[in-house]
Amino acid sequence: MEIRVPSKRIEPFRAPKRHLGEIDAESAAKLLTAAADIALVIDGKGVIRDVAVGSEELLRDGCAAWVGQRWIDTVSEDSRNKIEDLLRDAGNPSVQPWRQVNHPVGRGIDLPVRYSTVQLGSSGKIVALGRDLRGLAVLQQRLVETQQTMEREYTRLRHAETRYRLLFQISSEAVLIVDALSNRIVESNPAASKLLGRASRRLSGRAFPELFDAEGQRKINAFLATLKTSGQAEDIIVRLDDAKVDLMVGASLFRQENAANVLIRLSPTAANATSWMKSRSSLFDVVQRLPDGFVVTDPERRILTANTAFVELTQLATEEQLRGELVDRWVGRHPIDMAVLGKNLKERGEIRNFSTIVRGEYGSSEDVEVSAVAVPGGEQPCLGMTLRRVARRPDTTINGRRALPRSVEQLTELVGRVPLKELVRESTDMIERLCIEAALELTDDNRASAAEMLGLSRQGLYSKLRRHGMGDLDGDRDE
């Protein structure tokens, strides 16, 4: 590894003859030895005629044995061109750059030296002044090791945070993080949002005691005061402000980044738990086992619950990961799809056989038909949707080439559901993709030839391949 040391422009003495004219050869030799870790006297043929070193360590490295050898023969192969540059530029006072070269010293580690050269008068001899860079190399190596250690520690902490955040999100127990100073909610998990009947974004920043009725607020304030004073408090039962539901509240105090926080645990009381378990009736079990996807959302299309088939369509692991998220994140070919569906539900109350797709979390795509119904009444207004997989039609071929996957009739069916601008863009992208696939097929996947056939530059072809998600750009072959 070459050590990067910035070169500096050196201004020469303004009157060297007047101030340094009395220096004899002995004094000049002492001056050179003091100014450099190693000084070399080189003749016009590039042969080292004398060596002066400034440390015992350089003597042990065998630098004194260079006398009589060509300077270029004392350096490693990758430094030979730098020696040639130093010898060539020695006679040019306006060009005297420093160059780092490496000398093999026979102990398995090269000796890095930074040289500058000066030609002595008309004699043709050259003086090379060198600085030993091993100390700087050790410091740089320590810096690299320290940076790598910090990166490993940062990665370990990031992975730990990811694991704990995942546990927080998928936990079936309702959990809130409350600021101990202001008693305001900092964060809530999906289970807490479901239990309290409020979206996480609506809970964030709200005063925790305000969730409960007047008696519950008094109990909560006393409960939190005891927790902050003694570090622990007995669990209490309080009632939600806007529902006749009793909850058991437990808490733990912890510190994070010099701030105190309270971990709140909420759970239904025995009576509420029994009622909640009854909601998981045989009808619910049937819905869970349906082969078609089923999802229930609030009027803003945030997911309240979903069956196993819908979880599989989204490529997630558990239903808890879906709760509180917009169903638009997975359902809909275009952002307008779900907006159209929601508008029709508000106007008609139901919709049938709405063609769209479900996008999986890891890139899968399923064609589905959605039937949905709006339930504006009841304790909580909601939307219910079933998603039935539609078998993909086999590709048709014309003269050995794949035909367009969608007919004019199929495109016509989207009129009124998708704006004309979106239809034109989709058709253009589809034709562009098919043309690229045909060119790659005709050229046996030679991308350089395919780009020429399509009248594109290679970079332009790669840009379109990347946009359409086609092929492995890291493993392209152009032969």
C-alpha positions in Angstrom: 0.0 0.0 0.0 1.4 3.3 -1.0 1.3 6.0 1.7 -0.2 9.2 0.3 1.8 12.2 1.4 0.9 15.5 -0.4 3.8 17.1 -2.2 4.6 20.7 -1.3 6.1 23.4 -3.5 9.5 24.4 -2.1 10.7 27.9 -2.6 14.5 28.1 -3.2 16.9 30.4 -1.2 17.0 33.9 -2.6 20.8 34.3 -2.1 22.3 30.9 -1.6 25.9 31.9 -2.6 26.0 34.8 -0.2 24.7 32.8 2.8 25.8 29.3 2.1 28.9 29.8 -0.1 31.3 29.0 2.7 29.9 25.5 3.3 32.6 22.9 2.6 31.9 19.2 1.5 32.1 17.9 5.1 29.6 20.5 6.3 27.3 19.7 3.3 27.5 16.0 4.2 26.5 16.7 7.8 23.7 18.9 6.6 22.3 16.2 4.2 22.5 13.5 6.9 20.7 15.7 9.4 18.0 16.7 6.8 17.1 13.2 5.7 16.8 9.7 7.2 18.8 8.4 4.2 20.9 10.2 1.6 22.3 8.7 -1.5 25.0 10.0 -3.9 24.4 8.7 -7.4 26.6 9.1 -10.5 25.4 9.8 -14.0 24.8 6.1 -14.7 22.4 5.7 -11.8 24.9 3.8 -9.6 25.0 4.5 -5.9 28.4 5.8 -4.9 27.8 6.7 -1.3 25.2 6.2 1.4 24.5 8.1 4.6 21.8 7.0 7.1 20.4 8.6 10.2 19.4 5.6 12.3 20.7 2.3 13.5 17.6 0.6 12.2 18.4 1.6 8.6 21.9 0.2 9.0 20.4 -3.1 10.2 18.2 -3.1 7.1 21.4 -3.2 5.0 21.2 0.2 3.4 25.0 0.7 3.5 25.4 -2.4 1.3 23.8 -0.5 -1.7 27.0 1.2 -2.6 28.1 0.1 -6.0 24.6 -1.1 -7.0 22.3 0.6 -9.5 19.7 2.5 -7.5 17.0 1.0 -9.7 18.1 -2.5 -8.7 17.6 -1.8 -4.9 13.8 -1.2 -5.2 10.9 -3.5 -5.8 9.5 -4.1 -9.3 6.6 -1.7 -8.9 8.9 1.2 -7.9 11.4 1.0 -10.8 9.4 3.5 -13.0 9.5 6.0 -10.1 13.3 5.8 -9.9 13.5 6.5 -13.6 11.3 9.6 -13.0 13.5 10.8 -10.1 16.7 10.4 -12.1 15.2 12.2 -15.1 13.8 15.1 -13.2 16.8 15.7 -10.9 18.4 18.3 -13.2 15.1 20.3 -13.5 14.9 22.7 -10.6 11.2 23.5 -11.3 10.2 19.8 -11.1 11.4 18.1 -7.9 8.5 15.9 -6.8 8.7 13.5 -3.9 8.2 9.8 -4.8 7.6 6.9 -2.6 9.5 3.7 -3.4 9.8 0.4 -1.6 13.1 -1.3 -0.9 13.1 -5.1 -0.2 15.1 -5.5 3.0 15.0 -9.3 3.3 12.8 -9.6 6.4 9.5 -10.0 4.5 8.5 -6.4 4.8 9.5 -3.7 2.3 11.1 -0.5 3.5 9.0 2.5 2.3 11.1 5.6 1.6 10.0 9.0 0.2 12.7 10.4 -2.1 13.5 13.7 -3.8 16.5 14.2 -6.0 18.8 17.2 -6.7 21.6 17.3 -9.3 25.0 18.7 -8.1 26.2 21.3 -10.6 27.7 20.1 -13.9 29.3 17.0 -12.5 26.3 14.8 -13.3 26.1 13.5 -9.8 22.7 13.4 -8.0 21.9 13.5 -4.4 18.7 11.6 -3.3 17.2 12.6 0.0 14.9 10.0 1.6 12.5 9.9 4.5 11.7 6.6 6.2 7.9 6.2 6.1 7.6 3.1 8.4 6.4 5.1 11.3 3.7 6.7 9.2 2.8 3.3 7.8 2.3 1.9 11.3 0.1 4.8 12.2 -2.0 4.3 9.1 -2.3 0.6 9.7 -3.5 1.3 13.3 -6.0 3.8 11.9 -7.3 1.2 9.4 -7.6 -1.4 12.1 -9.4 1.1 14.4 -11.8 2.0 11.6 -12.5 -1.7 10.9 -13.1 -2.3 14.6 -15.5 0.6 14.7 -17.3 -0.7 11.6 -17.7 -4.2 13.1 -19.0 -2.7 16.4 -21.4 -0.5 14.5 -22.6 -3.5 12.4 -23.1 -5.5 15.6 -25.1 -2.8 17.3 -27.2 -2.3 14.1 -28.0 -6.0 13.9 -28.9 -6.0 17.6 -31.2 -3.0 17.2 -32.8 -4.7 14.2 -33.5 -7.9 16.2 -35.0 -6.0 19.1 -37.1 -3.8 16.8 -38.4 -6.9 15.0 -39.3 -8.4 18.3 -41.1 -5.2 19.3 -43.1 -5.1 16.1 -44.2 -8.8 15.9 -44.9 -9.2 19.7 -48.4 -10.2 20.4 -48.3 -8.2 23.7 -49.3 -4.6 23.4 -46.3 -2.4 24.3 -45.8 1.4 24.5 -42.7 3.4 25.0 -43.5 6.5 27.1 -41.1 9.4 27.8 -40.7 9.5 31.6 -40.4 13.3 31.8 -43.5 14.3 29.8 -45.5 11.1 30.0 -46.1 11.3 26.2 -46.1 8.2 24.0 -42.9 7.9 21.9 -43.6 4.6 20.1 -46.2 1.8 20.0 -46.2 -1.6 18.4 -49.0 -3.0 16.1 -50.5 -5.0 19.0 -50.9 -1.8 21.0 -52.5 0.0 18.1 -55.0 -2.8 17.7 -55.8 -3.1 21.3 -56.3 0.7 21.7 -58.1 1.0 18.4 -55.8 3.8 17.1 -53.1 3.9 14.5 -49.5 4.2 15.7 -49.1 7.6 14.1 -52.1 8.9 16.1 -50.7 7.5 19.4 -47.3 9.0 18.9 -46.9 12.3 20.9 -50.1 11.8 22.8 -50.1 12.0 26.6 -50.4 8.5 27.9 -52.9 9.2 30.8 -55.3 10.8 28.3 -56.2 7.4 26.9 -58.2 6.6 30.0 -61.2 7.9 31.8 -61.0 10.4 34.7 -60.5 7.7 37.3 -58.0 5.9 35.1 -56.0 9.1 34.6 -55.7 9.6 38.4 -54.5 6.0 38.8 -52.1 6.2 35.9 -50.5 9.5 37.2 -50.0 7.9 40.7 -48.7 4.7 39.1 -46.1 6.6 37.0 -45.1 8.8 40.0 -44.5 5.6 42.1 -42.5 4.0 39.2 -40.2 7.0 38.8 -39.6 7.3 42.6 -39.0 3.7 43.5 -38.2 2.1 40.1 -41.1 -0.3 40.4 -44.9 -0.3 40.8 -47.7 -2.8 41.1 -49.8 -3.5 38.0 -53.1 -1.6 37.9 -56.4 -2.0 36.1 -57.8 1.1 34.3 -60.6 1.7 31.8 -60.2 3.3 28.3 -61.7 6.7 27.9 -63.7 6.0 24.7 -64.7 2.3 25.3 -66.0 0.2 28.1 -62.9 -1.9 28.2 -60.7 -2.5 31.2 -57.0 -3.0 30.7 -54.2 -4.2 33.0 -51.2 -1.9 32.9 -47.7 -2.9 33.9 -44.5 -0.9 33.4 -40.7 -0.9 33.6 -38.3 2.0 33.8 -35.2 2.1 31.6 -32.7 4.7 30.4 -31.6 5.3 26.8 -29.2 8.0 25.6 -29.3 9.9 29.0 -33.1 10.0 28.9 -35.5 8.0 31.1 -38.3 6.0 29.4 -41.1 3.8 30.5 -41.9 0.5 28.9 -45.7 0.1 29.2 -47.4 -3.3 28.9 -51.1 -3.5 28.2 -53.3 -6.6 28.4 -57.0 -7.2 28.5 -58.4 -8.2 31.9 -59.8 -11.7 32.3 -63.4 -10.7 31.2 -62.1 -8.8 28.2 -59.8 -11.6 27.3 -62.7 -14.1 27.2 -64.7 -11.8 25.0 -61.8 -11.3 22.7 -61.2 -15.1 22.4 -64.9 -15.6 21.5 -64.4 -13.4 18.5 -62.2 -16.1 17.1 -65.2 -18.2 16.3 -65.6 -21.0 13.8 -66.4 -18.5 11.1 -63.0 -16.8 11.7 -61.3 -20.2 11.6 -62.9 -20.8 8.2 -61.7 -17.5 6.9 -58.2 -18.3 8.1 -58.2 -21.5 6.1 -59.6 -20.0 2.9 -57.3 -20.6 -0.1 -58.1 -17.1 -1.3 -56.6 -14.1 0.4 -58.8 -12.2 2.8 -58.0 -8.8 4.4 -59.9 -6.4 6.5 -58.9 -2.7 6.6 -60.1 0.5 8.2 -61.7 3.2 5.9 -58.2 4.6 5.2 -57.2 1.1 3.9 -54.9 0.3 6.9 -54.8 -3.4 7.6 -56.7 -4.6 10.7 -56.4 -8.3 10.1 -55.7 -10.8 7.3 -55.8 -14.5 6.8 -52.9 -16.9 6.1 -53.4 -16.9 2.3 -53.0 -13.1 2.1 -49.9 -13.2 4.4 -48.4 -15.7 1.9 -49.2 -13.5 -1.1 -47.3 -10.6 0.6 -44.3 -13.0 1.4 -44.3 -11.9 5.0 -44.0 -14.3 8.0 -46.8 -13.2 10.3 -50.1 -11.4 10.3 -48.6 -8.9 12.9 -46.2 -7.6 10.3 -49.2 -6.5 8.2 -51.3 -4.7 10.9 -51.4 -0.9 10.7 -49.8 -0.9 7.2 -51.6 0.4 4.1 -52.9 -2.4 1.9 -51.7 -0.3 -1.1 -48.2 -1.3 -0.2 -48.9 -4.8 -1.6 -52.1 -4.6 -3.7 -52.3 -2.6 -6.9 -50.5 -2.5 -10.2 -50.5 1.3 -10.0 -51.0 3.7 -7.1 -54.3 4.6 -8.7 -55.7 1.0 -8.5 -56.6 1.1 -4.8 -57.8 4.8 -5.1 -60.3 3.7 -7.8 -61.3 0.7 -5.7 -61.8 2.8 -2.6 -63.8 5.4 -4.5 -66.1 2.7 -5.9 -66.6 1.1 -2.5 -67.7 4.5 -1.0 -70.1 5.1 -3.9 -71.5 1.5 -4.4 -70.7 -0.3 -1.2 -69.2 -3.3 -3.0 -67.1 -4.2 -6.0 -66.5 -7.5 -7.8 -63.8 -9.0 -10.0 -61.5 -6.0 -9.9 -58.4 -7.1 -11.8 -55.0 -6.1 -10.3 -51.9 -7.6 -8.8 -50.4 -8.4 -5.4 -46.7 -7.5 -5.1 -44.7 -9.7 -2.6 -42.2 -8.2 -0.2 -39.3 -9.9 -2.1 -40.3 -9.2 -5.7 -43.0 -11.8 -6.5 -46.1 -10.7 -8.4 -49.5 -12.5 -8.6 -52.4 -11.6 -10.8 -55.6 -11.4 -8.7 -59.2 -10.5 -8.9 -60.5 -8.4 -5.9 -64.0 -8.5 -4.6 -64.6 -6.0 -1.8 -67.4 -4.7 0.5 -67.6 -1.6 2.7 -69.1 -2.0 6.2 -69.7 1.6 7.4 -71.8 0.5 10.5 -70.8 -1.4 13.6 -68.3 -0.5 16.3 -65.5 0.1 13.8 -66.2 0.9 10.1 -64.1 -1.3 7.9 -63.5 -2.6 4.4 -63.3 -6.3 3.6 -61.5 -7.7 0.5 -61.0 -11.2 -1.0 -58.2 -11.7 -3.5 -58.5 -14.7 -5.8 -55.5 -15.8 -7.8 -55.9 -15.6 -11.6 -54.0 -18.3 -13.5 -51.5 -16.7 -15.8 -52.2 -17.2 -19.5 -49.6 -19.1 -21.4 -47.4 -17.1 -23.7 -48.4 -17.2 -27.4 -45.8 -17.2 -30.1 -45.9 -15.8 -33.6 -43.1 -17.1 -35.9 -41.1 -18.3 -32.9 -41.4 -14.9 -31.1 -43.5 -14.1 -28.1 -46.6 -12.1 -28.8 -47.9 -9.2 -26.7 -49.2 -10.5 -23.4 -52.3 -8.3 -23.4 -54.9 -7.9 -26.2 -56.7 -4.7 -27.2 -59.8 -6.0 -25.4 -57.8 -6.5 -22.2 -56.4 -3.0 -22.4 -59.9 -1.6 -23.0 -61.1 -3.2 -19.8 -58.7 -0.9 -17.9 -60.3 2.3 -19.3 -62.0 4.1 -16.5 -59.8 2.4 -13.9 -56.4 3.6 -15.1 -55.7 7.1 -16.6 -54.8 7.2 -20.3 -51.3 8.4 -19.4 -50.8 5.3 -17.3 -52.1 3.0 -20.1 -49.8 4.6 -22.7 -46.8 4.3 -20.4 -47.6 0.7 -19.5 -48.0 -0.2 -23.2 -44.7 1.6 -24.1 -42.8 -0.2 -21.3 -44.2 -3.5 -22.4 -43.2 -3.1 -26.1 -39.8 -1.8 -25.1 -39.2 -4.8 -22.8 -40.3 -7.3 -25.5 -38.0 -5.6 -28.1 -35.0 -5.9 -25.7 -35.8 -9.5 -25.0 -36.1 -10.3 -28.7 -32.7 -8.6 -29.4 -31.0 -10.5 -26.6 -32.5 -13.7 -27.8 -31.4 -13.1 -31.4 -27.8 -12.2 -30.3 -27.6 -15.1 -27.8 -27.6 -12.7 -24.9 -24.7 -10.6 -26.3 -25.5 -7.2 -24.9 -23.1 -5.3 -27.0 -24.6 -6.7 -30.2 -28.1 -6.3 -28.9 -27.5 -2.6 -28.1 -26.2 -2.1 -31.7 -29.2 -3.9 -33.1 -31.6 -1.6 -31.1 -29.6 1.5 -32.0 -28.7 2.1 -28.4 -25.4 2.7 -26.7 -24.3 0.0 -24.3 -24.8 2.3 -21.4 -28.3 3.1 -22.7 -29.1 -0.6 -22.9 -27.9 -1.2 -19.4 -30.0 1.6 -18.1 -33.1 0.1 -19.7 -32.2 -3.4 -18.4 -31.9 -2.0 -14.9 -35.2 -0.1 -15.2 -37.1 -3.2 -16.3 -35.3 -5.5 -13.8 -34.0 -7.7 -16.6 -30.9 -9.8 -16.3 -27.8 -9.8 -14.1 -25.8 -6.7 -14.9 -22.9 -7.9 -12.8 -22.4 -11.0 -14.8 -22.9 -9.7 -18.4 -21.0 -11.2 -21.2 -20.2 -9.4 -24.4 -18.5 -12.2 -26.4 
